[in-house]
Amino acid sequence: MMTHANNLTIQPINRAALIKRMLIGGGIAFVLIALLVLPIRNPKPEWGELWMIRPFIITPLAGAAGGAFNYLMNNTFALTGWKKVLALVISILGFVIAIWLGIVLGLAGTLWN
């Protein structure tokens, strides 16, 4: 009989590295949303007085989720060669999509209208 070797071995989650990726992702998202929101000097009155709070909460949370996705894609499996490159590309794409969705959700009803 032929046996099939499984090269995908699950690695234990390193909490410190996961938290670091989440903080980096949230920080990147925070800077991006700050660059979009802080230059607004005369917001529309229908946005409300505290309109900036929502984007400054939702977008970094989405960035942190993207950072967690990045960690899980790159560190959960012991990948080598083209599989590691593919995992890196997918994780970066997932991070960008997470930040984009966070910006859309954070700015819905204000700048994203």
C-alpha positions as CSV (number, residue, x, y, z in Angstrom):
1,M,0.0,0.0,0.0
2,M,1.0,3.6,-0.6
3,T,0.9,6.0,2.3
4,H,0.4,9.6,1.7
5,A,2.6,11.9,3.7
6,N,1.0,15.0,5.1
7,N,3.3,18.0,5.1
8,L,0.9,20.3,6.8
9,T,1.7,20.2,10.5
10,I,-0.2,22.6,12.8
11,Q,2.1,24.8,14.9
12,P,1.0,26.0,18.4
13,I,-0.2,29.6,18.5
14,N,2.4,32.0,19.9
15,R,0.2,34.5,21.8
16,A,2.9,37.2,22.0
17,A,3.5,37.1,18.2
18,L,-0.2,37.0,17.5
19,I,-0.8,40.0,19.8
20,K,2.1,41.8,18.1
21,R,0.7,41.3,14.6
22,M,-2.7,42.5,15.8
23,L,-1.2,45.6,17.4
24,I,0.7,46.4,14.2
25,G,-2.4,45.8,12.1
26,G,-4.5,48.0,14.3
27,G,-1.8,50.7,14.4
28,I,-1.6,50.7,10.6
29,A,-5.3,51.0,10.3
30,F,-5.4,53.8,13.0
31,V,-2.8,55.8,11.0
32,L,-4.7,55.4,7.8
33,I,-8.1,56.4,9.2
34,A,-6.4,59.4,11.0
35,L,-5.0,60.5,7.6
36,L,-8.6,60.5,6.2
37,V,-10.5,61.9,9.2
38,L,-8.3,64.5,10.9
39,P,-8.0,66.9,7.9
40,I,-11.8,67.4,8.0
41,R,-12.3,70.9,9.6
42,N,-15.9,71.6,8.8
43,P,-18.0,68.4,9.0
44,K,-21.6,68.4,7.9
45,P,-23.9,69.1,10.8
46,E,-26.0,65.9,10.2
47,W,-22.9,63.8,11.0
48,G,-23.2,64.8,14.7
49,E,-20.8,66.2,17.1
50,L,-18.8,63.0,17.8
51,W,-18.8,61.6,14.3
52,M,-15.0,60.7,14.5
53,I,-15.4,58.1,17.3
54,R,-16.9,55.4,15.1
55,P,-14.1,55.3,12.5
56,F,-11.4,55.5,15.2
57,I,-12.9,52.4,16.8
58,I,-14.1,50.2,13.9
59,T,-11.1,50.7,11.6
60,P,-8.4,49.7,14.1
61,L,-10.4,46.7,15.1
62,A,-10.7,45.6,11.5
63,G,-6.9,46.2,11.1
64,A,-6.3,44.0,14.2
65,A,-8.4,41.3,12.7
66,G,-6.4,41.6,9.5
67,G,-3.2,41.3,11.6
68,A,-4.5,38.1,13.2
69,F,-5.4,36.7,9.8
70,N,-1.9,37.5,8.6
71,Y,-0.4,35.7,11.6
72,L,-2.6,32.6,11.2
73,M,-1.9,32.3,7.5
74,N,1.9,32.6,7.9
75,N,2.5,30.8,11.2
76,T,-0.1,28.2,11.7
77,F,1.2,25.7,9.2
78,A,4.9,24.8,8.5
79,L,4.9,25.8,4.9
80,T,7.9,25.9,2.6
81,G,8.6,27.0,-1.0
82,W,5.8,28.3,-3.2
83,K,3.2,27.4,-0.5
84,K,4.8,29.9,1.9
85,V,4.8,32.6,-0.8
86,L,1.1,31.9,-1.6
87,A,0.2,32.1,2.1
88,L,2.1,35.4,2.3
89,V,0.2,36.9,-0.7
90,I,-3.2,35.7,0.6
91,S,-2.4,37.1,4.1
92,I,-1.5,40.5,2.7
93,L,-4.6,40.5,0.5
94,G,-6.7,39.5,3.4
95,F,-5.2,42.3,5.5
96,V,-5.8,44.9,2.9
97,I,-9.4,43.7,2.5
98,A,-9.9,43.9,6.3
99,I,-8.7,47.5,6.5
100,W,-10.8,48.5,3.5
101,L,-13.9,47.0,5.0
102,G,-13.1,48.7,8.4
103,I,-12.7,52.1,6.6
104,V,-16.0,51.6,4.8
105,L,-17.9,50.5,8.0
106,G,-16.3,53.3,10.0
107,L,-17.0,56.0,7.6
108,A,-20.5,54.8,6.5
109,G,-22.9,57.7,6.7
110,T,-20.2,60.4,6.9
111,L,-17.3,60.6,4.4
112,W,-18.3,57.2,2.7
113,N,-21.7,58.3,1.4
